């Protein structure tokens, strides 16, 4: 355990240094960027160590793992972010522990989240997940459609999931009007295909443009979640308020299945 604590402390310090340097390069204050550590596939014991080291935001993408881990760590001062593609039949479970759902990508999910938030007496922050592998007018498989596409997030070859740009405002307005939900802002993952493939900075700058439009109608929706272990610097440079870092803190993940 002491060896693992030392490893996580060293990795976390290195990531903090990267964020600090990126903020300085972008002429931003360090406190403008929140680190979310993505703890998927790692045990609750790692979450406890991270909490002891000062981490306050953690993220998961699979409900079965996340629910059990959140229960084991219920005594810790943590905010839990759900970042995976979410099926409506998992919403009740996710609402029971998540403080933020970053992967809202279709109206049906908004309805389900609102219903469960009201039922459980909770208020849930929601982000619109934006698909930057498509642009205005392009169809996004799995968005606004069936559960299969939503679950996999891979309707387009190499697609990350999310709503296409021309659907952002409609979905944002639905969240903003939904009982039990708060519109937090936007989230994206650097696309693997399309016009922004391999162009992380340009992709995140595009997300910031969409954020500006959303904030014009919904001023409180100022959260922009972008950037992971390999591209957090580009996200900070573009103006992201939250970065989601897993491997750089916890190490290379074991293979699943």
Residue pairs with C-beta under 8 A, 6 or more apart in sequence:
1 45
1 49
4 45
4 46
4 49
5 49
5 52
5 53
7 251
8 46
8 49
8 50
8 53
8 249
8 250
9 53
11 248
11 249
11 250
11 251
12 37
12 50
12 53
12 55
12 249
14 248
15 35
15 232
15 245
15 248
15 249
16 35
18 232
18 233
18 248
19 30
19 33
19 35
19 232
19 236
19 243
20 30
21 233
22 33
22 232
22 233
22 236
22 237
23 29
23 30
23 32
23 33
23 236
25 233
25 236
25 237
26 236
26 237
26 239
28 236
28 239
32 241
33 236
33 240
33 241
33 242
33 243
34 57
34 241
34 242
34 243
35 55
35 57
35 242
35 243
35 245
36 57
36 58
36 59
36 81
36 225
36 242
36 243
36 244
36 245
37 50
37 55
37 57
37 58
37 59
37 245
37 246
37 249
37 250
38 58
38 59
38 60
38 61
38 83
38 228
38 244
38 245
38 246
38 250
39 46
39 47
39 50
39 58
39 59
39 60
39 69
39 246
39 250
40 59
40 60
40 61
40 62
40 65
40 66
40 246
40 253
41 65
41 253
41 254
41 256
42 250
42 253
43 69
44 68
44 69
44 72
44 73
46 250
47 58
47 69
47 72
47 73
47 76
47 78
48 73
48 76
50 58
50 249
51 73
51 76
51 77
51 78
55 78
56 77
56 78
56 79
57 78
57 79
57 81
57 242
58 78
58 79
58 80
58 81
59 80
59 81
59 82
59 83
59 102
59 244
59 246
60 66
60 69
60 70
60 80
60 81
60 82
60 83
60 84
61 82
61 83
61 84
61 85
62 84
63 82
63 84
63 86
63 90
63 93
63 94
66 80
66 82
66 94
66 97
66 98
67 93
67 94
67 96
67 97
70 80
70 97
70 98
71 97
79 99
79 100
80 97
80 98
80 99
80 100
81 98
81 99
81 100
81 101
81 102
81 244
82 94
82 98
82 100
82 101
82 102
82 103
83 102
83 103
83 187
83 244
84 103
84 153
85 103
85 105
85 142
85 150
85 151
85 152
85 153
85 161
86 94
86 101
86 103
86 104
86 109
86 150
87 147
87 150
87 151
88 108
88 109
88 112
88 147
89 147
91 109
91 112
91 113
91 115
91 116
92 116
92 119
94 101
95 113
95 116
95 117
95 120
95 122
95 124
96 120
98 124
99 124
99 125
100 124
100 125
100 126
100 127
100 184
101 113
101 124
101 125
101 126
101 127
102 126
102 127
102 129
102 187
102 225
103 127
103 129
103 161
103 162
103 187
104 110
104 113
104 126
104 127
104 128
104 129
104 171
104 175
105 128
105 129
105 131
105 142
105 143
105 150
105 161
105 162
105 163
105 171
106 142
106 143
106 144
106 145
106 150
106 163
106 171
107 144
107 170
107 171
107 174
108 144
109 150
110 126
110 171
110 174
110 175
110 178
110 181
111 178
113 124
113 126
113 178
113 180
113 181
114 178
114 179
114 180
114 181
115 180
116 180
117 123
117 124
117 179
117 180
117 181
118 179
118 180
122 180
123 180
123 181
123 182
124 180
124 181
124 182
125 181
125 182
125 184
125 223
126 175
126 181
126 182
126 183
126 184
127 184
127 185
127 186
127 187
127 223
127 225
128 162
128 163
128 168
128 171
128 172
128 175
128 183
128 185
128 186
128 187
128 214
129 161
129 162
129 163
129 186
129 187
129 188
130 162
130 163
130 165
130 168
130 186
130 187
130 188
130 207
130 210
131 140
131 143
131 159
131 160
131 161
131 162
131 163
131 164
131 165
131 188
131 191
132 160
132 162
132 165
132 188
132 190
132 191
132 194
132 196
132 203
132 206
132 207
133 156
133 158
133 159
133 160
133 191
133 192
133 193
133 194
133 196
133 197
134 140
134 156
134 159
134 164
134 165
134 194
135 164
135 165
135 194
135 195
136 164
136 165
136 166
137 164
137 166
138 164
139 164
140 155
140 156
140 159
140 162
140 163
140 164
140 167
141 149
141 155
141 156
141 159
142 148
142 149
142 150
142 152
142 153
142 154
142 155
142 159
142 161
143 149
143 150
143 155
143 162
143 163
143 164
143 167
144 163
144 167
149 155
150 161
152 161
153 159
153 160
153 161
153 162
154 161
155 161
156 193
157 193
158 191
158 192
158 193
159 191
159 192
159 193
160 188
160 189
160 191
160 192
161 189
162 187
162 188
162 189
163 171
165 210
168 186
168 210
168 213
168 214
169 213
169 214
169 217
172 183
172 214
172 217
172 218
172 221
173 217
173 218
175 181
175 182
175 183
176 183
176 218
176 221
182 220
183 218
183 220
183 221
184 221
184 223
185 211
185 214
185 215
185 221
185 222
185 223
185 224
185 225
185 241
186 207
186 210
186 211
186 214
186 221
186 223
186 224
186 225
187 224
187 225
187 226
188 203
188 204
188 207
188 225
188 226
189 226
189 228
190 196
190 200
190 203
190 204
190 226
190 227
190 228
190 231
191 197
191 203
196 202
196 203
196 206
200 227
200 231
200 234
200 235
201 234
201 237
201 238
203 226
204 226
204 227
204 231
204 234
204 235
204 237
204 238
204 239
204 240
205 238
205 239
207 224
207 226
207 238
207 240
208 224
208 238
208 239
208 240
211 221
211 222
211 224
211 239
214 221
215 221
215 222
222 241
223 241
223 242
224 239
224 240
224 241
224 242
225 240
225 241
225 242
225 243
225 244
226 235
226 238
226 240
226 242
226 243
227 233
227 234
227 235
227 236
227 240
227 243
227 244
227 245
228 243
228 244
228 245
228 246
228 247
229 245
229 246
229 247
229 248
229 249
232 243
232 245
232 248
235 243
236 243
246 253
247 253
